[in-house]
């Protein structure tokens, strides 16, 4: 695997590194690439999430915590300088295979440090049964991108307070719950964060390339999209019907439908699920223009393989999702 480095240690905003992933995926020759990065306190929420439902915006503003959206699915994440972000870019087109392979690689590196690391659930790595890393992925033409957190000594209280709706009782319970279920590497390692990063790099990568100034300018052009209000906050028009459900091992869903004269005019799907295919073209467009009736909706999606669009979703679970509408 090839490590990708930058020519200086200039402090950058989180979207720069998301754009750097895209640049590597689109512009560099086929191969496996990896890099690590750290940012000032930032909340990053998933592609299909509503910022107001996932982030305490007032708390973030009061405490200098930036907020950005990413293009991968999954839930809300807090990052700071004591959290290391991993980015992995590969030519593999099978997202599920790529994701699992990456998780096992990271698990193995942690185990080489003597840690009881195990992958579990949809996207987590645990140490002694507590979460130390959460990961997400998305697909570009002929490339897959996986990125995730590695909690070295992250401020867990800020993590909870910035990513929880503004209810003080919930926050208080949330902080205690996080302390019980989340851990940090510094509790188990005697090496510094920089020594840990060097260990990861040596054990995952066997060569290195450094990006030049021309590449950085191209990355900054890609970054500009991530910095727009339209991308960060999205467009959320009013819908006539909203339904929510959680499907085990798949994720949380919020279905929003605009219905007029008994016909579905618009439909949107929000949540922390992981996309492995085209949600809009592969599923949602099949529901537009369909009569708002159970049989008509089930007929519209009967030939869709949901596992090709949403990670781990079965046909039965797609029907379960549709059934919450009625």
SETIZA-522084 format. One record per residue (C-alpha): y, z, x. Coordinates in pm, 1 decimal, always signed. Each point is the difference from the previous one (the first is absolute). Example, Ala and Ser with C-alpha at 12.3 -4.5 7.8 and 13.67 -1.06 7.14 Angstrom:
<rec <-450.0; +780.0; +1230.0>>
<rec <+344.0; -66.0; +137.0>>
END
This chain:
<rec <+0.0; +0.0; +0.0>>
<rec <+353.8; -81.9; +119.5>>
<rec <+274.2; +263.0; +3.4>>
<rec <+342.3; -134.3; -101.2>>
<rec <+298.5; +172.7; +159.2>>
<rec <+378.1; -32.7; -18.0>>
<rec <+231.1; -40.8; +301.3>>
<rec <+190.2; +326.0; -61.4>>
<rec <-18.0; +333.7; -181.2>>
<rec <+287.5; -76.3; -235.9>>
<rec <-15.2; +206.1; -318.1>>
<rec <-75.6; -221.7; -297.8>>
<rec <-32.3; +35.8; -374.7>>
<rec <-343.6; -3.3; -158.3>>
<rec <+32.1; -351.4; -152.3>>
<rec <+32.9; -147.9; +349.7>>
<rec <-359.7; +97.1; +73.3>>
<rec <-123.8; -138.7; -331.6>>
<rec <+176.6; -324.3; +89.7>>
<rec <-157.1; +15.9; +346.9>>
<rec <-343.1; +6.1; -164.5>>
<rec <+90.3; -310.7; -196.7>>
<rec <+133.3; -175.0; +309.6>>
<rec <-321.3; +68.1; +191.0>>
<rec <-210.3; -119.1; -294.5>>
<rec <+199.9; -320.2; -46.7>>
<rec <+100.9; -98.5; +352.5>>
<rec <-247.5; +127.2; +261.8>>
<rec <-332.0; -174.0; +77.6>>
<rec <-310.1; +118.6; -182.1>>
<rec <-122.7; +331.7; +135.9>>
<rec <-10.9; +371.6; -63.2>>
<rec <+336.9; +172.8; +57.7>>
<rec <+102.8; +364.5; -12.0>>
<rec <+315.8; +204.1; +52.0>>
<rec <+130.4; +350.9; -69.1>>
<rec <+343.4; +109.0; -111.7>>
<rec <+206.6; +299.6; -110.0>>
<rec <+312.5; +30.6; -212.9>>
<rec <+256.4; +252.0; -112.3>>
<rec <-91.2; +174.6; -330.3>>
<rec <-84.1; -272.1; -252.3>>
<rec <-184.0; -34.2; -329.2>>
<rec <-185.6; -326.0; -51.3>>
<rec <-149.1; -83.7; -338.7>>
<rec <-253.9; -260.7; -101.3>>
<rec <+56.0; -352.5; -120.7>>
<rec <-77.7; +80.0; -363.3>>
<rec <+168.1; +338.5; -30.1>>
<rec <+325.5; +102.7; -168.8>>
<rec <+225.1; +187.0; +240.8>>
<rec <+133.8; +233.1; -269.7>>
<rec <-354.3; +103.9; -94.1>>
<rec <-116.2; +65.6; +356.3>>
<rec <+302.2; +116.2; +198.6>>
<rec <+249.1; +283.4; -40.5>>
<rec <+296.8; -222.2; +78.1>>
<rec <+255.3; +283.4; -13.8>>
<rec <-200.0; +211.1; +246.3>>
<rec <-38.6; -296.0; +235.4>>
<rec <+371.8; -76.2; -4.8>>
<rec <+92.8; +365.1; +55.5>>
<rec <-236.8; +28.5; +296.3>>
<rec <+62.5; -334.7; +167.6>>
<rec <-339.1; -144.4; -88.7>>
<rec <-2.5; -379.4; -31.6>>
<rec <-198.8; -174.7; -277.4>>
<rec <-165.2; -341.5; +25.0>>
<rec <-264.4; -207.8; -177.4>>
<rec <-292.3; -165.9; +176.8>>
<rec <-204.4; -305.7; -100.7>>
<rec <-336.5; +175.6; +3.7>>
<rec <-140.0; +199.2; -290.8>>
<rec <-87.4; +368.2; -9.2>>
<rec <+207.0; +310.6; -40.3>>
<rec <+317.5; +154.5; +132.7>>
<rec <+13.8; +103.4; +368.2>>
<rec <+235.7; +218.5; +203.3>>
<rec <+53.7; -78.2; +369.4>>
<rec <+200.6; +168.7; +274.9>>
<rec <+6.5; +9.9; +380.0>>
<rec <-300.9; +235.1; +0.6>>
<rec <-205.2; -251.4; -195.5>>
<rec <-139.9; -308.8; +173.8>>
<rec <-32.2; -320.3; -198.7>>
<rec <-283.7; -238.3; +93.5>>
<rec <+17.8; -375.3; -67.5>>
<rec <-301.4; -231.3; +28.1>>
<rec <+10.2; -377.0; -51.6>>
<rec <-312.8; -215.6; -1.1>>
<rec <-110.0; -353.3; -102.5>>
<rec <-269.5; +138.1; -230.9>>
<rec <+56.4; -120.0; -355.7>>
<rec <-240.7; +246.1; -164.5>>
<rec <+238.9; +287.5; -65.5>>
<rec <-267.3; +253.8; -94.6>>
<rec <-201.8; -70.3; +314.8>>
<rec <+310.6; +8.8; +218.5>>
<rec <+120.5; +326.9; -149.4>>
<rec <-334.3; +175.3; +43.8>>
<rec <-39.6; -126.2; +356.6>>
<rec <+346.2; +125.1; +93.6>>
<rec <-63.4; +343.0; -154.4>>
<rec <-321.8; +35.4; +197.3>>
<rec <+175.9; -99.3; +323.9>>
<rec <+263.2; +271.1; -46.8>>
<rec <-263.9; +252.6; -105.2>>
<rec <-192.8; -73.6; +321.9>>
<rec <+308.6; +48.2; +220.1>>
<rec <+68.1; +339.3; -158.1>>
<rec <-363.2; +99.8; +45.3>>
<rec <+25.9; -84.3; +372.0>>
<rec <+266.5; +270.4; +17.3>>
<rec <-255.3; +246.3; -134.5>>
<rec <+143.3; +0.8; -352.6>>
<rec <-216.9; +21.8; -312.6>>
<rec <+154.5; -316.7; -146.0>>
<rec <-147.7; -175.6; -303.4>>
<rec <+114.9; -285.2; -223.1>>
<rec <-12.0; +76.0; -370.4>>
<rec <+125.5; -111.0; -339.3>>
<rec <+198.9; -319.9; -31.2>>
<rec <+217.5; +27.0; +308.7>>
<rec <-4.8; +339.8; +171.8>>
<rec <-120.7; +141.9; +331.0>>
<rec <-81.2; +370.5; -3.5>>
<rec <-39.1; +263.7; +270.6>>
<rec <-201.3; +306.5; -101.9>>
<rec <+27.2; -127.2; -356.1>>
<rec <+380.6; -23.8; +3.8>>
<rec <+202.7; -320.2; -10.6>>
<rec <+163.0; -105.4; +326.5>>
<rec <+48.5; -370.6; -68.3>>
<rec <+67.5; -221.8; -301.2>>
<rec <-21.9; -378.1; +20.0>>
<rec <+90.1; -314.1; -193.0>>
<rec <-41.9; -375.1; +41.2>>
<rec <+106.3; -340.4; -119.9>>
<rec <-87.8; -361.8; +58.7>>
<rec <+201.0; -294.5; +130.7>>
<rec <-131.7; -355.2; +40.8>>
<rec <-288.4; +25.1; +251.5>>
<rec <+100.8; +352.2; +104.7>>
<rec <-59.2; +356.8; -115.2>>
<rec <+235.4; +288.2; +77.4>>
<rec <-105.5; +365.8; -3.9>>
<rec <+246.8; +280.3; +64.4>>
<rec <-11.7; +375.3; -32.0>>
<rec <+119.3; +343.3; +95.4>>
<rec <-131.4; +236.5; +265.3>>
<rec <+139.8; +348.0; -57.1>>
<rec <+57.4; +161.9; +338.4>>
<rec <+245.4; +278.2; -93.3>>
<rec <+171.3; -133.3; -312.0>>
<rec <+229.6; +219.8; -209.0>>
<rec <-231.0; +56.4; -298.4>>
<rec <+265.1; +170.0; -211.9>>
<rec <+234.9; -298.1; +26.7>>
<rec <-296.8; -225.6; -69.9>>
<rec <-62.6; +172.6; -333.7>>
<rec <+360.8; +50.3; -104.6>>
<rec <+98.4; -360.2; +67.8>>
<rec <-299.3; -158.5; -175.9>>
<rec <-31.7; +219.7; -308.9>>
<rec <+198.9; -24.8; -326.9>>
<rec <+281.2; +255.8; -8.8>>
<rec <-167.6; +298.7; -163.1>>
<rec <+31.3; +310.3; +218.0>>
<rec <-314.9; +164.7; -138.0>>
<rec <-202.3; -312.5; +72.8>>
<rec <+151.7; -21.8; +347.3>>
<rec <-89.4; +359.8; +81.3>>
<rec <-358.7; -55.4; -107.6>>
<rec <+0.8; -337.9; +171.3>>
<rec <+95.3; +141.7; +339.0>>
<rec <-278.2; +258.5; -18.4>>
<rec <-248.8; -263.0; -115.6>>
<rec <+93.1; -231.9; +285.9>>
<rec <-44.9; +278.3; +252.9>>
<rec <-350.1; +54.2; -135.7>>
<rec <-100.6; -366.7; -3.5>>
<rec <+201.3; -163.2; +279.8>>
<rec <-11.3; +73.4; +370.9>>
<rec <+173.9; -110.7; +320.7>>
<rec <-144.8; -95.5; +337.0>>
<rec <+196.0; +259.1; +197.8>>
<rec <-216.0; +270.6; -161.0>>
<rec <-304.4; -138.4; +181.1>>
<rec <+132.1; -166.3; +317.3>>
<rec <+159.7; +139.9; +314.3>>
<rec <+137.3; -338.5; +105.9>>
<rec <+354.0; -110.9; -86.9>>
<rec <+84.0; -267.8; -253.5>>
<rec <+70.0; -248.9; +280.5>>
<rec <-331.8; +81.3; +168.2>>
<rec <-175.1; -51.2; -331.5>>
<rec <+165.3; -338.5; -44.3>>
<rec <-105.4; -102.7; +350.0>>
<rec <-359.2; +104.6; -72.9>>
<rec <-6.4; -206.0; -321.2>>
<rec <+146.4; -299.4; +175.6>>
<rec <-252.6; +7.3; +285.5>>
<rec <-293.0; +43.3; -236.2>>
<rec <+97.2; -269.8; -251.4>>
<rec <+166.8; -264.3; +217.2>>
<rec <-101.0; -185.6; +315.0>>
<rec <+314.9; -208.1; +58.2>>
<rec <+371.3; -4.2; -81.5>>
<rec <+279.3; -241.5; -83.1>>
<rec <+370.6; +72.6; -21.1>>
<rec <+217.7; -171.4; -257.2>>
<rec <+316.7; -169.6; +125.3>>
<rec <+351.5; -5.4; -138.7>>
<rec <-63.0; -319.7; -199.5>>
<rec <-291.6; +168.6; -176.2>>
<rec <+211.3; +307.0; -74.4>>
<rec <+268.0; -216.9; -160.3>>
<rec <-264.1; -161.3; -221.5>>
<rec <-134.6; +342.2; -93.6>>
<rec <+349.3; +114.3; -94.4>>
<rec <+32.0; -302.6; -229.3>>
<rec <-324.3; +98.4; -175.6>>
<rec <+121.1; +361.3; -12.1>>
<rec <+309.3; -98.1; -198.7>>
<rec <-213.0; -52.3; -313.9>>
<rec <-134.1; +356.9; +19.5>>
<rec <+357.4; +134.2; +18.8>>
<rec <+124.8; -156.3; -325.0>>
<rec <+48.5; +216.7; -307.8>>
<rec <-194.8; -253.0; -205.2>>
<rec <-310.5; +46.2; +216.1>>
<rec <+34.1; +378.4; +34.7>>
<rec <+78.0; +83.1; -361.7>>
<rec <-141.4; -305.5; -175.5>>
<rec <+80.8; -129.9; -343.8>>
<rec <-133.5; +215.5; -278.6>>
<rec <+99.9; -139.7; -340.5>>
<rec <-77.0; +197.2; -312.9>>
<rec <-348.6; -42.0; -144.0>>
<rec <-109.4; +66.4; -357.4>>
<rec <-329.5; +163.1; +98.2>>
<rec <-92.0; +214.0; +301.7>>
<rec <-347.8; +142.8; +62.9>>
<rec <-131.5; +205.6; +292.4>>
<rec <-352.8; +71.2; +123.0>>
<rec <-181.8; +101.6; +316.2>>
<rec <-326.5; -172.9; +90.4>>
<rec <-218.3; +190.5; +245.4>>
<rec <-24.2; -159.2; +347.4>>
<rec <+237.2; -277.4; -109.0>>
<rec <+337.1; +164.7; -55.9>>
<rec <+274.8; +83.2; -244.9>>
<rec <+126.6; -270.6; -235.8>>
<rec <+304.9; -38.6; -217.7>>
<rec <-14.9; -303.1; -230.0>>
<rec <+330.5; -125.3; -141.7>>
<rec <+7.2; -262.8; -274.7>>
<rec <+284.6; -174.0; -176.2>>
<rec <-131.3; -93.2; -344.0>>
<rec <+185.8; -210.6; -254.5>>
<rec <-133.5; -122.5; -333.0>>
<rec <-350.8; +109.1; +92.5>>
<rec <-9.7; -195.3; +328.0>>
<rec <+8.2; +133.4; +357.3>>
<rec <+307.4; -160.5; +157.2>>
<rec <+4.8; +188.0; +331.7>>
<rec <-237.8; +236.7; +174.0>>
<rec <+25.6; +206.2; +317.6>>
<rec <-241.8; +234.4; +174.0>>
<rec <+117.1; +287.0; +218.8>>
<rec <-191.0; +264.3; +193.9>>
<rec <-156.1; +102.5; +330.1>>
<rec <-297.5; -237.2; -17.5>>
<rec <-78.8; -236.5; +287.8>>
<rec <+36.1; -372.7; -45.6>>
<rec <-246.1; -234.4; +168.7>>
<rec <+114.7; -309.2; -190.8>>
<rec <+275.5; -146.9; -216.2>>
<rec <+89.9; +244.8; -277.1>>
<rec <+257.3; -221.0; -170.3>>
<rec <-179.2; -333.2; +9.2>>
<rec <-348.9; +145.0; -4.0>>
<rec <+34.2; +240.8; -291.5>>
<rec <+340.1; +60.4; -158.3>>
<rec <+79.8; -362.5; -83.5>>
<rec <-325.1; -14.8; -198.9>>
<rec <+146.0; +259.5; -235.8>>
<rec <+335.0; -164.8; -62.1>>
<rec <+19.5; -187.4; -329.2>>
<rec <-316.0; +169.8; -129.9>>
<rec <-10.3; +156.7; -345.1>>
<rec <+33.2; +376.2; +16.7>>
<rec <-351.7; +61.6; -127.6>>
<rec <-291.4; +161.3; +180.1>>
<rec <-236.8; -297.2; -39.4>>
<rec <+263.2; -251.6; +109.9>>
<rec <+86.2; +203.0; +310.6>>
<rec <-365.6; +51.8; +94.8>>
<rec <-61.0; -373.0; -46.1>>
<rec <+295.3; -82.3; +227.1>>
<rec <-147.9; +194.6; +293.7>>
<rec <-372.6; -55.3; -55.7>>
<rec <-36.2; -247.4; +289.2>>
<rec <+198.4; +205.4; +249.0>>
<rec <-179.5; +182.3; +283.0>>
<rec <+223.2; +307.1; +41.6>>
<rec <-157.9; +93.6; +335.7>>
<rec <+164.3; -313.2; +144.1>>
<rec <+340.8; +133.7; -103.0>>
<rec <-13.7; +382.6; +4.1>>
<rec <-211.0; +193.8; +247.4>>
<rec <-315.3; +160.5; -144.4>>
<rec <+71.9; -105.3; -360.1>>
<rec <-296.9; -107.8; -212.3>>
<rec <-7.2; -211.4; -315.8>>
<rec <-68.1; +313.0; -203.3>>
<rec <+303.6; +173.6; +150.1>>
<rec <+221.5; -297.9; -79.8>>
<rec <-108.6; +27.5; -362.8>>
<rec <+67.5; +376.4; +18.2>>
<rec <+349.5; -79.8; +124.8>>
<rec <+58.8; -243.0; -285.3>>
<rec <-130.9; +246.9; -255.4>>
<rec <+275.4; +251.4; +76.6>>
<rec <+252.0; -251.1; -140.9>>
<rec <-139.0; +23.1; -352.4>>
END
